[in-house]
Amino acid sequence: MFLHLGGDVLISQDRIIAILDLESAMQNPTSVTFLNGIKKSKNLNYISEPGKEKSLVITNQGNFFSPISSTTLLKRSNLKDLYEE
């Protein structure tokens, strides 16, 4: 299955390592340091306009700042079945 990250970007779900909510991540100093390191890397793709990012999708093909919330991305994926009881 593929997951639409926003814009024209689709990624195979088996390549997704993590989806981080940026608002929550910015509350934790360790996460902020991690995000700053990713921003400095050359393996970051901006799908949305600067300032409109809602989530960071970490894959084995690169990292993506998505304008779609982490909750919506989870709902769109078949990964949600892992979190439902």
Protein Blocks (a to p, Z undefined) as FASTA:
>chain_A
ZZdebjjbdcdfklpfbdcdfklmmmpmklmmmmmmmmmpmcbccfbdehiafbdcddfk
bccddfbdfklmmmmpmklmmmpZZ
